[in-house]
Amino acid sequence: MSEQLTSQINNNVIPNLDYFVEWGGSTWKRQLNYALREFTGIDFAGKKILEIGSRSGKMACLFARLGGTVTGIDINPDFIGNAVAEAINMEVEQRTNFIAYNGDFDIFPDESFDLIFTKSVLVIVPELECFLRQISNKLKPSGKVLFLENAKGGLLHKLRRFRHRTWNYQKAKFFTDKELNLICDIFQVFEIKKTIFPPTYLIMGEKRDKL
Ligand SMILES: C[S@@+](CC[C@H](N)C(=O)[O-])C[C@H]1O[C@@H](n2cnc3c(N)ncnc32)[C@H](O)[C@@H]1O
């Protein structure tokens, strides 16, 4: 990690973060910057990362550019080719792998990943509890989760709901206390950072010790 990059991130400016975050505006960018600065750190060398719902592959490529080895999965196989092309473009194809997800997390051995990341994905997963428990199994001991998800509220909530319908997703659920409590039951959550406009939750936690 170059000193220049470290200093830029510490100053709240990841180079080209707009490009990697892709959509959602400055709030999403700020949330991610906070998570990288305060929670995960910015040196992912030697870390194995899973991004669920990787779509364009841009966030996966960011983690790879920060040194990680990243697997991106997406339920829509049409997105995989673009993500691979993005990795080639970003010169991180050696440290990225994009896979069409068929609902079976057991393609990965248990305790495979140091970090599991989602952005605007858990809100459209139908069986959230089961999904989260499977994710937990795939984390190494003390492995981290970083979820940046849509919260409920206001006009933007209605616009998002409309947008999700046009993408043919199931009715978008949006996070409420119920989903947050579920995540807190399954993971050791250190911090939940909420924004109001647009409504988002940044959830930072780690795998719980087995009882
Ligand atoms: C709203 S998009 C967000 C994409 C990207 N994370 C972002 O923030 O730009 C949701 C993505 O999750 C994928 N997806 C939805 N359900 C999924 C599931 N159960 N497993 C993996 N990917 C899923 C969709 O195909 C889509 O690419």
PDBQT file of the ligand as one rigid body, heavy atoms in Angstrom, charges set to zero:
ROOT
HETATM    1  C1  LIG A 301     -29.334  -3.911  -6.014  1.00  0.00    +0.000 C 
HETATM    2  S1  LIG A 301     -28.109  -4.861  -6.833  1.00  0.00    +0.000 S 
HETATM    3  C2  LIG A 301     -26.635  -4.307  -6.030  1.00  0.00    +0.000 C 
HETATM    4  C3  LIG A 301     -25.427  -4.624  -6.836  1.00  0.00    +0.000 C 
HETATM    5  C4  LIG A 301     -24.115  -4.135  -6.221  1.00  0.00    +0.000 C 
HETATM    6  N1  LIG A 301     -23.841  -4.796  -4.974  1.00  0.00    +0.000 N 
HETATM    7  C5  LIG A 301     -24.159  -2.641  -6.036  1.00  0.00    +0.000 C 
HETATM    8  O1  LIG A 301     -24.263  -2.161  -4.912  1.00  0.00    +0.000 OA
HETATM    9  O2  LIG A 301     -24.082  -1.928  -7.052  1.00  0.00    +0.000 OA
HETATM   10  C6  LIG A 301     -28.351  -6.471  -6.147  1.00  0.00    +0.000 C 
HETATM   11  C7  LIG A 301     -27.409  -7.514  -6.737  1.00  0.00    +0.000 C 
HETATM   12  O3  LIG A 301     -27.505  -8.710  -5.982  1.00  0.00    +0.000 OA
HETATM   13  C8  LIG A 301     -27.713  -9.813  -6.828  1.00  0.00    +0.000 C 
HETATM   14  N2  LIG A 301     -28.447 -10.801  -6.030  1.00  0.00    +0.000 N 
HETATM   15  C9  LIG A 301     -29.742 -10.765  -5.667  1.00  0.00    +0.000 A 
HETATM   16  N3  LIG A 301     -30.041 -11.816  -4.883  1.00  0.00    +0.000 NA
HETATM   17  C10 LIG A 301     -28.885 -12.510  -4.736  1.00  0.00    +0.000 A 
HETATM   18  C11 LIG A 301     -28.531 -13.705  -4.033  1.00  0.00    +0.000 A 
HETATM   19  N4  LIG A 301     -29.434 -14.402  -3.334  1.00  0.00    +0.000 N 
HETATM   20  N5  LIG A 301     -27.254 -14.136  -4.106  1.00  0.00    +0.000 NA
HETATM   21  C12 LIG A 301     -26.325 -13.453  -4.809  1.00  0.00    +0.000 A 
HETATM   22  N6  LIG A 301     -26.604 -12.328  -5.509  1.00  0.00    +0.000 NA
HETATM   23  C13 LIG A 301     -27.863 -11.870  -5.463  1.00  0.00    +0.000 A 
HETATM   24  C14 LIG A 301     -28.455  -9.226  -8.016  1.00  0.00    +0.000 C 
HETATM   25  O4  LIG A 301     -28.360 -10.012  -9.174  1.00  0.00    +0.000 OA
HETATM   26  C15 LIG A 301     -27.752  -7.875  -8.171  1.00  0.00    +0.000 C 
HETATM   27  O5  LIG A 301     -26.592  -7.952  -8.920  1.00  0.00    +0.000 OA
ENDROOT
TORSDOF 0
